[in-house]
């Protein structure tokens, strides 16, 4: 029988997903930064659009890397070793 399929996300996927969550959290912190006077309304609008694009891109990248990892792991898990050299 083949090896078990590894369903856990690899480290690079967890890091990329964490960065996406961090960008999302930074976007949620914008009203506080506006109230504190760190950002103006126009600056916050520009930063918000950038952070949303970065968060979406990182989330898609993390999901794609996880999918590729699972696909490769499943492919390795279905191989059988019969001794005939076809494995």
C-alpha positions in Angstrom: 0.0 0.0 0.0 1.2 3.6 -0.6 2.2 6.2 1.9 -0.4 8.2 3.7 -1.5 11.5 2.2 -0.1 14.6 4.0 -3.0 17.0 4.4 -1.2 19.5 6.7 -0.1 22.7 5.0 3.6 23.2 4.5 5.5 26.0 6.3 5.6 28.3 3.3 1.8 28.1 3.0 1.3 28.9 6.7 3.7 31.9 6.5 1.9 33.2 3.4 -1.5 32.8 5.0 -0.2 34.5 8.1 1.0 37.5 6.1 -2.4 37.7 4.4 -4.1 37.8 7.8 -1.6 40.5 8.9 -2.4 42.6 5.9 -6.1 42.2 6.6 -5.6 43.2 10.2 -3.7 46.2 9.1 -6.6 47.2 6.9 -8.9 46.9 9.9 -6.6 49.2 11.9 -6.9 52.1 9.4 -9.8 53.8 11.2 -7.7 53.9 14.3 -4.8 55.4 12.4 -7.1 58.1 10.9 -8.5 59.0 14.3 -4.9 59.2 15.7 -4.0 61.6 12.8 -1.4 59.3 11.4 -3.2 59.0 8.0 -5.4 61.3 6.1 -8.6 60.1 4.5 -7.1 60.1 1.0 -4.0 58.3 2.2 -6.1 55.7 4.0 -8.1 55.1 0.9 -5.0 54.4 -1.1 -3.4 52.3 1.6 -6.7 50.4 2.0 -6.9 49.4 -1.7 -3.3 48.3 -1.6 -3.7 46.2 1.6 -6.8 44.6 0.2 -5.0 43.7 -3.0 -2.0 42.3 -1.2 -4.2 40.3 1.3 -6.2 38.8 -1.6 -3.0 38.0 -3.6 -1.3 36.4 -0.6 -4.5 34.3 0.3 -4.7 33.0 -3.3 -1.0 32.2 -3.3 -1.2 30.4 0.0 -4.2 28.3 -1.2 -2.4 27.5 -4.5 0.7 26.4 -2.7 -1.4 24.2 -0.4 -3.2 22.7 -3.3 0.0 21.9 -5.1 1.4 20.3 -1.9 -1.6 18.1 -1.5 -1.6 17.2 -5.1 2.0 16.1 -5.0 1.5 14.3 -1.7 -1.5 12.4 -3.0 0.4 11.5 -6.1 3.2 10.1 -4.0 0.8 8.3 -1.7 -0.8 6.3 -4.6 2.4 4.8 -5.8 2.8 1.2 -5.1 6.1 -0.7 -4.9 5.6 -4.1 -6.5 9.2 -4.7 -7.3 8.7 -4.8 -11.1 10.2 -1.4 -11.6 6.9 0.3 -12.7 6.5 2.3 -9.4 
